[in-house]
Amino acid sequence: MKKFTVILFCLISAISANYAQENNQISIGFKDQLFSNVLNENREFWVNLPESYYEEGASYKRYPILIVLDGNIHFQSITGMVDYMSAGHNGNLQIPEMIVVAIQNVNRRRDFTPDKIITKRKNDTGGGEKFLSFLEKELIPNLDKKYRTEPYRILFGHSLGGLLATYTYMKEYTLFNAFIAVDPSFGTWDSETMDSKLDSLTEQSFKRFIYIATANWGKRNIRNRDRHVRFYESLNSKCEGIFPAKLEYFENENHGSVPILAFYNGISAIFEGYGVYYRNILSTEQLTQHFEKLSNRLSWNVKPPEALVNRIGYYWLQMGKEKALEMFKLNTLLYPQSYNAYDSLAEANMTLGNTELAIANYEKSLELNPNNENAKSILKTLKK
């Protein structure tokens, strides 16, 4: 397991080195802020946009949002993993590209506790609901306005952040669709409080996905692990169908070391099945049915990745299969604003001797992206 952590660190370093450099500095994102009327304070957040966000001809692309609590701690590691798992390097497409938004802390004990914690001394706990109002009524609308977002949102939280993520999952209404709760601090919920929250659960929660990670707490391990297991089993017993969730115990990780591994496993669990090996696809029907099944599980329309569809098409084309045209046509249907999808369909038609169709598709590609020099050059040759 420790070896795996070292490997991930190397991956993160490699990804970071690929970012654009200004003044010899490597940048993996930028800072933004928003004044919250709900909280009556300025809130800073850091943003990492996908590699393809500013690519030429990519303005049609939209992305899910990953909200990271304790953002100052987890921003670098999580953006590195998300980029590596989604950018398609070495054919690696395990998850969709997404916009990572890391919330900087002001008062995490106030913001991440849904309920007032009774102590001898005065405290300001119990502001979780107010903080969620900031996220859902102010931050997310702001992000939707500024960036090309998809209406699919993931909330990541560790410790008290994991508690808030779990609490949000249990709400009847939330803008979030999936949750990664890493070693959530259930110590603030006694059995009576937890039972009360479970009793108020509705079927809406089971339309979402939740991943819960449990760390090894040494002498206190049984109590901590039992809380998580009890919560998970209670949810499972209340779910009438297949419970869209996963609970995972990390024997070799403690509360502080578990987040990086738990995030990797958690995001992989949410998008299990997204990473399809191109050689295993034998028909367009098989591909579309696979992603329809994934869409049903996530309650979100997950389209086959454009790069995957293209790769399958070229693989079939190299094998001399005319059905490659079906795959390239599928890409233009899935991504009608993609100049590259039409460019590839045109190349396939040209390869198979369909000159008129090749010309039509290259012209369409050029219409979508007037700077497509490849289409300009080939059209001159085809029209001679």
C-alpha positions in Angstrom: 0.0 0.0 0.0 2.8 2.4 0.8 4.3 1.6 -2.5 1.1 2.6 -4.1 1.2 6.0 -2.3 4.7 6.5 -3.7 3.5 5.7 -7.2 0.7 8.2 -6.9 3.1 10.9 -5.7 5.2 10.3 -8.8 2.1 10.5 -11.0 1.1 13.8 -9.4 4.6 15.2 -10.0 4.5 14.1 -13.6 1.2 15.7 -14.2 2.1 19.0 -12.6 5.2 19.3 -14.8 3.0 19.3 -17.9 1.1 22.5 -17.0 1.7 25.8 -18.7 4.6 27.8 -17.2 4.7 31.5 -16.6 7.8 33.2 -15.2 9.3 29.7 -14.7 6.5 28.8 -12.3 4.4 25.7 -12.7 0.6 26.4 -12.2 -2.0 23.8 -11.5 -4.9 26.2 -11.0 -6.0 29.6 -9.9 -7.6 31.3 -6.9 -11.1 32.8 -6.9 -13.3 34.2 -4.3 -17.0 35.0 -3.7 -18.7 37.1 -1.0 -21.3 34.9 0.7 -24.4 36.6 1.8 -25.4 33.5 3.6 -22.2 33.3 5.7 -21.6 37.1 5.6 -17.9 36.7 4.7 -15.6 36.3 1.7 -14.9 32.7 0.7 -11.8 31.8 -1.3 -11.7 28.7 -3.5 -9.1 27.3 -5.8 -10.0 26.0 -9.3 -8.4 23.5 -11.6 -9.8 23.2 -15.1 -9.4 20.1 -17.3 -6.6 19.9 -19.9 -9.1 20.1 -22.7 -11.0 23.1 -21.4 -9.1 25.7 -23.6 -8.3 23.4 -26.5 -9.1 24.7 -30.0 -12.6 23.8 -31.0 -13.5 22.4 -27.5 -15.9 25.1 -26.5 -18.8 22.6 -26.7 -17.4 20.5 -23.9 -19.0 20.6 -20.5 -17.7 19.1 -17.3 -18.9 17.7 -13.9 -17.8 19.6 -10.8 -15.8 18.1 -7.9 -16.1 20.1 -4.7 -13.2 19.5 -2.3 -13.6 20.4 1.4 -10.4 21.3 3.3 -9.2 22.5 -0.1 -5.9 23.9 1.1 -4.8 20.4 2.1 -6.2 18.2 -0.7 -6.1 20.5 -3.8 -2.7 19.4 -5.2 -3.1 15.7 -4.7 -6.6 15.5 -6.0 -6.1 17.6 -9.1 -3.1 15.5 -10.0 -5.1 12.3 -9.8 -8.1 13.7 -11.5 -6.0 14.9 -14.4 -4.1 11.7 -14.8 -7.2 9.5 -14.6 -9.2 11.6 -17.1 -6.9 13.3 -19.6 -6.3 10.1 -21.7 -2.6 9.9 -21.4 -1.4 6.4 -22.4 -5.1 5.6 -23.2 -6.0 6.1 -19.5 -9.6 7.2 -19.3 -10.9 5.9 -16.0 -13.1 8.9 -15.1 -14.5 11.9 -17.0 -12.6 15.1 -17.1 -14.0 17.4 -14.4 -13.6 20.9 -12.8 -12.0 20.7 -9.4 -13.0 23.4 -6.9 -11.2 23.3 -3.5 -12.9 25.4 -0.8 -10.5 27.1 1.6 -11.2 26.9 5.3 -12.4 29.8 7.5 -13.8 27.8 10.4 -14.1 24.1 9.6 -15.5 23.1 13.0 -18.3 25.6 12.4 -18.9 24.8 8.8 -18.6 21.0 8.7 -20.8 20.2 11.8 -24.4 19.8 10.9 -25.5 19.7 14.6 -24.6 21.7 17.6 -22.1 19.9 19.8 -22.8 20.4 23.5 -19.6 21.2 25.4 -18.9 22.8 28.8 -17.4 25.8 27.0 -19.2 27.9 24.4 -18.6 26.9 20.8 -19.7 27.8 17.3 -20.4 24.3 16.0 -23.6 23.4 14.1 -23.2 25.7 11.0 -23.2 22.8 8.5 -26.6 23.6 7.1 -25.7 27.2 6.6 -22.4 26.2 4.9 -24.3 23.9 2.5 -26.6 26.8 1.7 -23.5 28.7 0.6 -22.3 25.8 -1.5 -25.7 25.1 -3.2 -27.3 28.6 -3.4 -24.2 30.7 -4.0 -21.1 28.8 -5.0 -22.5 26.3 -7.5 -24.7 28.8 -9.3 -21.6 31.0 -9.6 -19.6 28.1 -11.0 -22.4 27.2 -13.5 -22.4 30.8 -14.7 -18.6 31.1 -15.0 -17.6 27.7 -16.4 -19.0 25.1 -18.8 -20.4 22.8 -16.2 -22.5 19.6 -16.3 -25.3 19.2 -13.7 -23.3 16.4 -12.0 -21.6 17.3 -8.8 -19.4 15.3 -6.4 -18.6 16.3 -2.8 -15.4 15.1 -1.2 -14.8 15.4 2.5 -12.4 14.0 5.1 -12.9 13.7 8.8 -15.4 16.5 9.7 -15.7 17.1 6.0 -16.6 13.5 5.6 -19.3 14.0 8.2 -20.8 16.9 6.2 -20.6 14.9 3.0 -22.5 12.0 4.7 -25.1 14.5 6.1 -25.6 16.0 2.7 -26.1 12.5 1.1 -28.9 11.9 3.6 -30.8 15.1 2.8 -34.0 14.7 0.7 -32.9 17.5 -1.6 -29.3 18.4 -2.6 -27.5 19.5 -5.7 -24.9 16.9 -5.2 -25.0 13.5 -7.0 -22.2 11.6 -5.5 -20.1 11.6 -2.3 -16.7 10.5 -1.1 -16.7 10.5 2.7 -13.2 9.7 4.0 -13.1 8.5 7.6 -16.1 10.6 8.6 -16.1 11.9 12.2 -19.3 10.1 13.4 -18.1 10.7 17.0 -20.4 13.8 17.1 -23.4 11.5 16.5 -24.5 9.2 19.3 -26.7 6.2 18.5 -29.9 8.1 19.1 -28.8 11.0 16.7 -27.8 8.6 14.0 -31.0 6.5 14.3 -33.0 9.7 14.1 -31.3 10.7 10.9 -31.6 7.3 9.4 -35.3 7.2 10.2 -35.8 10.5 8.3 -34.1 9.1 5.2 -36.0 9.1 1.9 -35.6 7.2 -1.3 -33.9 10.3 -2.9 -30.6 9.4 -1.2 -30.5 6.0 -3.0 -30.5 7.8 -6.4 -27.0 9.1 -5.4 -23.7 7.3 -4.9 -21.7 7.3 -1.7 -18.3 5.9 -1.0 -17.2 5.7 2.7 -13.6 5.0 3.7 -12.5 3.8 7.1 -9.0 4.1 8.5 -7.2 2.2 11.2 -7.4 4.0 14.5 -5.3 1.7 16.5 -6.7 1.1 20.0 -9.8 3.1 19.1 -10.2 1.2 15.8 -13.1 -1.0 16.7 -15.3 1.8 17.8 -14.6 4.0 14.8 -15.0 1.2 12.3 -18.2 -0.1 14.0 -19.8 3.3 13.6 -19.1 3.3 9.8 -20.2 -0.3 9.3 -23.4 0.2 11.3 -24.2 3.3 9.2 -23.5 1.5 5.9 -25.5 -1.6 6.9 -28.4 0.6 8.0 -28.5 2.3 4.6 -28.2 -1.0 2.8 -31.1 -2.4 4.7 -33.3 0.6 3.8 -32.5 0.5 0.1 -35.0 -1.6 -1.8 -32.9 -2.2 -4.8 -29.1 -2.5 -5.4 -27.5 -0.1 -3.0 -25.3 2.4 -5.0 -22.5 2.6 -2.5 -19.2 1.2 -1.2 -17.6 0.9 2.2 -13.8 0.2 2.3 -11.5 -0.4 5.3 -7.8 0.6 5.1 -5.9 -1.6 7.5 -2.6 0.0 6.8 -3.7 3.7 6.8 -4.4 6.0 9.7 -6.8 8.9 9.8 -4.2 11.3 8.4 -2.8 9.1 5.7 -6.0 7.6 4.2 -7.4 10.5 2.1 -5.2 10.1 -1.0 -5.8 6.4 -1.4 -9.5 6.8 -0.4 -10.0 9.5 -3.0 -8.5 7.3 -5.8 -10.6 4.3 -4.8 -13.7 6.4 -4.2 -13.7 8.3 -7.6 -12.9 4.9 -9.3 -15.9 3.3 -7.5 -18.2 6.1 -8.6 -17.2 5.8 -12.3 -16.7 2.0 -12.3 -17.1 0.9 -15.9 -16.2 4.3 -17.5 -12.8 3.1 -18.4 -13.5 0.8 -21.4 -10.7 -1.0 -23.2 -11.2 -0.1 -26.9 -10.3 -3.6 -28.2 -13.1 -5.2 -26.1 -15.8 -3.3 -28.0 -17.3 -5.3 -30.9 -20.2 -3.1 -31.9 -21.7 0.3 -31.5 -24.7 -1.3 -29.7 -22.4 -2.9 -27.1 -20.8 0.5 -26.5 -24.0 2.4 -26.2 -25.6 -0.2 -24.0 -22.6 -0.2 -21.7 -22.8 3.5 -21.1 -26.6 3.4 -20.8 -26.2 1.0 -17.9 -23.6 3.3 -16.3 -26.0 6.3 -16.8 -28.8 4.4 -15.0 -26.5 3.6 -12.1 -25.4 7.2 -11.7 -28.8 8.9 -12.6 -26.8 11.0 -15.1 -26.5 10.8 -18.8 -22.9 9.5 -19.2 -21.9 9.5 -22.9 -19.1 7.3 -24.3 -16.0 9.5 -24.3 -15.3 11.1 -27.6 -11.6 10.0 -27.5 -12.7 6.3 -26.9 -15.2 6.3 -29.7 -12.6 7.7 -32.0 -10.0 5.2 -31.0 -12.4 2.3 -31.6 -13.2 3.7 -35.0 -9.6 3.9 -36.0 -8.8 0.5 -34.7 -11.6 -1.0 -36.8 -10.5 1.1 -39.8 -7.0 -0.3 -39.5 -8.4 -3.8 -39.6 -10.3 -3.0 -42.8 -13.7 -3.1 -41.3 -16.3 -1.0 -43.0 -18.3 -0.9 -39.8 -15.8 1.6 -38.6 -18.0 4.2 -40.3 -20.8 3.3 -37.8 -18.5 4.2 -34.9 -17.3 7.5 -36.4 -21.0 8.4 -37.2 -21.9 7.7 -33.6 -19.3 10.2 -32.5 -20.8 12.9 -34.7 -24.2 12.1 -33.1 -22.9 12.2 -29.6 -20.7 15.3 -30.2 -22.3 17.3 -33.1 -20.2 20.4 -32.3 -16.9 18.5 -32.5 -14.9 19.4 -35.6 -12.6 16.4 -34.8 -15.4 13.9 -34.9 -16.3 15.1 -38.4 -12.7 15.2 -39.5 -12.3 11.5 -38.4 -15.5 10.5 -40.2 -14.3 12.2 -43.3 -10.9 10.4 -43.1 -12.7 7.1 -42.8 -14.9 7.8 -45.8 -11.9 8.8 -47.8 -10.0 5.6 -46.8 -13.0 3.5 -47.9 -13.3 5.4 -51.2 -16.4 7.4 -50.4 -15.0 10.7 -51.8 -18.3 12.7 -51.9 -19.1 11.9 -48.3 -15.5 12.6 -47.3 -15.7 16.1 -48.9 -19.0 16.8 -47.1 -17.6 15.7 -43.7 -14.4 17.7 -44.1 -16.4 20.8 -45.0 -18.6 20.3 -41.9 -15.4 20.0 -39.8 -14.1 23.2 -41.4 -17.4 24.9 -40.7 -17.0 24.0 -37.0 -13.4 25.0 -36.9 -12.2 27.3 -39.7 -8.6 26.8 -38.4 -8.6 23.1 -39.2 -5.6 23.1 -41.6 -5.8 19.3 -42.1 -9.3 19.6 -43.6 -8.3 22.6 -45.8 -5.3 20.6 -47.2 -7.2 17.4 -47.9 -10.2 19.2 -49.4 -7.9 20.8 -52.0 -6.7 17.4 -53.0 -10.1 15.7 -53.1 -11.7 18.5 -55.2 -9.0 18.4 -57.9 
